[in-house]
Amino acid sequence: MNETTQLWLRLGALGLFAVIVQVAAVSQFTVFGVTADITPLVLASAGLLTGAVAGSMLGFGMGLFVDMA
């Protein structure tokens, strides 16, 4: 398996894990009537580390998963 394939698999696993944590745990807590959202933090860090294309594709996928959950 080459490095590009490993990168996409790792980003997919990271995105899936972040969405599961977001839906199952983080969205249950409210601070001053507002729920927390870890999706932008994960996307910003992934985008800075891997580049604009990978970050935007991960953002589209995670947004789709969060909206469907």
C-alpha positions as CSV (number, residue, x, y, z in Angstrom):
1,M,0.0,0.0,0.0
2,N,1.4,3.4,-1.0
3,E,1.5,6.5,1.2
4,T,-1.4,8.2,-0.5
5,T,-3.7,5.3,0.1
6,Q,-2.6,5.2,3.8
7,L,-3.3,8.9,4.1
8,W,-6.8,8.6,2.8
9,L,-7.5,5.6,5.0
10,R,-6.2,7.4,8.1
11,L,-8.2,10.5,7.3
12,G,-11.4,8.4,6.8
13,A,-10.9,6.7,10.1
14,L,-10.2,10.0,11.8
15,G,-13.4,11.5,10.3
16,L,-15.5,8.5,11.2
17,F,-14.2,8.5,14.8
18,A,-14.7,12.3,15.2
19,V,-18.3,12.1,13.9
20,I,-19.1,9.2,16.3
21,V,-17.6,11.1,19.3
22,Q,-19.4,14.3,18.2
23,V,-22.8,12.6,18.0
24,A,-22.5,10.2,20.9
25,A,-20.7,12.4,23.5
26,V,-19.9,16.0,22.7
27,S,-23.3,17.1,21.5
28,Q,-24.9,16.0,24.7
29,F,-23.1,18.7,26.8
30,T,-24.3,22.2,26.8
31,V,-22.5,25.3,28.1
32,F,-24.6,28.4,28.5
33,G,-27.3,26.7,26.3
34,V,-24.9,26.0,23.4
35,T,-23.7,22.6,22.4
36,A,-20.0,22.0,21.5
37,D,-18.8,21.0,18.1
38,I,-15.5,19.3,17.5
39,T,-15.8,19.0,13.8
40,P,-14.2,22.3,12.9
41,L,-11.3,21.6,15.2
42,V,-10.6,18.2,13.5
43,L,-11.1,19.7,10.1
44,A,-8.8,22.6,10.7
45,S,-6.0,20.4,12.1
46,A,-6.3,17.9,9.2
47,G,-6.4,20.6,6.6
48,L,-3.3,22.3,8.1
49,L,-1.4,19.0,8.3
50,T,-2.4,17.4,5.0
51,G,-3.3,20.2,2.6
52,A,-6.3,22.0,1.2
53,V,-7.6,19.2,-1.0
54,A,-7.5,16.5,1.7
55,G,-9.0,18.9,4.2
56,S,-11.8,20.0,2.0
57,M,-12.7,16.4,1.1
58,L,-12.6,15.4,4.7
59,G,-14.8,18.4,5.6
60,F,-17.4,17.4,3.0
61,G,-17.5,13.8,4.2
62,M,-17.6,14.7,7.9
63,G,-20.3,17.3,7.2
64,L,-22.4,14.8,5.3
65,F,-22.0,12.2,8.1
66,V,-22.9,14.6,10.9
67,D,-26.0,15.8,9.0
68,M,-27.2,12.2,8.4
69,A,-26.6,11.2,12.0
